[in-house]
Amino acid sequence: MMKVRIQPVTGFGKTAVFAGIRLMHYDLASKSASCTFNLYEEEGEYFTTKVVNLTAEELENWGTDDMVLIDAILDKEGFVRDTNWVQPTTTLPEPTTTTTAAPVPAEETTTTTTEAPGE
């Protein structure tokens, strides 16, 4: 899901400031798409969801830049993206490499007893 900050919109006693958009289906034949469009409050609390269908004409400029798709959805739904907001990137910690030597088995000792013949 792509998350973008939008200009605040208030309704039902809540103010949405983020939109989460997920491409659900892209039809190769008609070049149309359907996406879910979720709104969230500042603290990340879910606000509402809508399915948005886009035609080939609405997607004609979409290539490798997903912001074209995002802006097409926001425009269709009457929202404006906050172009000054940059989504924070998650920095994954470097894996720690600790090596532990495998336990060395204790030396085995064998005792052989030989009986004298006839005993």
N, C-alpha and C positions, 0 to 999 in steps of 0.2 A: 504494500500500500504506500502510495506517495502522500506525504503530509505537507500541506502548505498553509501559511498564515494568510488570513483574509482580513479585509476591513471589517470591523465588528458589525454584527447584525443581531438585533434584539427581537425576541419573540417568545411568547409563553413564559415570560419572567426569567428567561435565560439569555445570555449573550454569547453567541458563537464567534470564535476568533480563529479557529483552525478548521480546515477541510481535509478529510482523508478520502482519497480517490483510488479505487481499485478497478482495473480493467477486468471485466468478467467474461466478455465474449467479443471476438473479432471475426467477422464473416469475410472470408477471402473473396467470395464471389461478388458480393455487393459492396465490399470495402466499408461496411458500417460496423459500429461497435456499441456495446452496452457496458456501462460502468456503474458501480455503486458510489454514491456521493454521501459521505457522512460529515456531520458538523459536530464540533467539540467546543466546550468552554475552555477558558484559559488553563484551568487545572487539569484538563484532559478528560473531563466528564462528558460522556456521550450526550448528544443533543437530539439528533434525528438522522434518518437515512432516506435516500431517494435513489431510484434507479434512473439513470439518464441514458437515453439512446441518441447516438450521433450518426448522421448520414455521411455518405462518402464526400459530399460537398463540404461538410463541416470538418472533415478530417483530411482534406486534400493537401494541406501543408505539413501534415504530420509525417516525419521521416524518422530520424534517430533522436530527435529532441523531444522528450516526453513533456516538456513544459508547453509545447504546442497543444497536446492533448488536454493537459490540465487547464490551460487558458480557454480552450474551446468549451469545456464543461462549465467552468466558472462563468463565462460569458453567456452561455445558453441559460444558466440558472439565475443570472442577474447578480453575481458576486464579483468582487474585485480582489485580485491577489495583491498582497503586500510585497512589492518587489524589493523592499529593503531588508526583508527577513531572510536569513540564511539558516537552513535546517542544520542543527548541530550534528556533527558526525560523531559516531561512537568509535572511540579508540579502544581497540582490544589489547589487553595486556600481552606482553611477550611471554611465550611459554617458558617456564623454568625447566632447565635441563639438569636433572639430578640423576646421577648414575649410581646404582648400588650394585656392588659385586654380588654375583650369585654365591650362595654358600658353598664352600668347598667341602665335599664329603670327607668324613674321617677315613683314615687309612684302614682298610680291612686287614685283619690278621687271621690267618688260617692256622689251625693247629691240626696236625696230622699225627695220628697214633698208628703205630704199626704193631701188630701182634706178631710175636715170634711164632713160627710154625709149630703146631702141636699144642699150643696153649689154649 
